[in-house]
């Protein structure tokens, strides 16, 4: 049976737990590497979800639908 797709929120929770464990300084070097590899995989999956979602966002304008363009904030001097 195929694995159910994990939600963004549950993946974030898993990543937060990994960070907590690694911050605890009670993990062996081998355990740290295992956690690090899993964390990197989760980060890559989260990044893909965010990119896919961003591509789906549309803004309605007077001319119809338009691709979402991120707003770049100007820095004040």
VMD Tcl script that draws the C-alpha trace (Angstrom):
set ca {
  {0.00 0.00 0.00}
  {1.32 3.48 -0.86}
  {2.41 5.74 1.97}
  {-0.02 8.58 2.70}
  {1.43 11.99 1.82}
  {2.58 13.74 4.98}
  {1.30 17.25 5.68}
  {3.53 20.32 5.78}
  {2.68 20.84 9.44}
  {3.54 17.31 10.50}
  {6.86 17.50 8.64}
  {7.63 20.78 10.45}
  {6.88 19.09 13.78}
  {9.25 16.23 12.93}
  {11.96 18.70 11.97}
  {11.49 20.64 15.21}
  {11.82 17.42 17.23}
  {15.04 16.55 15.40}
  {16.46 20.00 16.19}
  {15.48 19.63 19.87}
  {17.22 16.25 20.09}
  {20.35 17.57 18.42}
  {20.40 20.66 20.67}
  {20.25 18.40 23.73}
  {23.89 17.30 23.36}
  {22.92 13.77 24.43}
  {23.24 12.17 20.98}
  {26.23 10.24 19.71}
  {28.07 11.36 16.60}
  {26.41 8.54 14.66}
  {22.99 9.54 15.99}
  {23.67 13.15 15.08}
  {24.50 12.15 11.51}
  {21.31 10.10 11.21}
  {19.26 13.02 12.54}
  {21.07 15.46 10.27}
  {20.38 13.34 7.17}
  {16.71 12.98 8.08}
  {16.47 16.72 8.76}
  {17.98 17.53 5.36}
  {15.49 15.21 3.62}
  {12.60 16.85 5.46}
  {13.90 20.34 4.59}
  {14.10 19.38 0.91}
  {10.53 18.06 1.00}
  {9.31 21.23 2.73}
  {11.10 23.40 0.17}
  {9.43 21.47 -2.66}
  {6.00 21.90 -1.07}
  {6.56 25.65 -0.68}
  {7.74 26.03 -4.28}
  {4.82 24.00 -5.63}
  {2.37 26.02 -3.54}
  {3.86 29.34 -4.60}
  {3.43 28.33 -8.24}
  {-0.28 27.69 -7.66}
  {-1.04 31.03 -6.05}
  {-2.83 33.45 -8.35}
  {-3.84 37.04 -7.85}
  {-7.04 38.31 -9.41}
  {-6.55 41.60 -11.24}
  {-8.67 43.75 -13.52}
  {-7.20 41.85 -16.47}
  {-8.01 38.44 -14.95}
  {-5.76 35.98 -13.12}
  {-2.10 36.79 -12.89}
  {0.84 34.74 -11.57}
  {1.78 35.50 -7.99}
  {4.77 37.83 -7.72}
  {6.44 38.03 -4.31}
  {6.56 41.49 -2.78}
  {10.09 42.75 -2.17}
  {10.31 45.10 0.76}
  {12.46 48.17 0.35}
  {14.99 48.85 3.08}
  {14.79 52.23 4.76}
  {18.01 54.19 5.19}
}
mol new
graphics top color blue
foreach p $ca { graphics top sphere $p radius 0.5 }
foreach p [lrange $ca 0 end-1] q [lrange $ca 1 end] { graphics top cylinder $p $q radius 0.2 }
display resetview
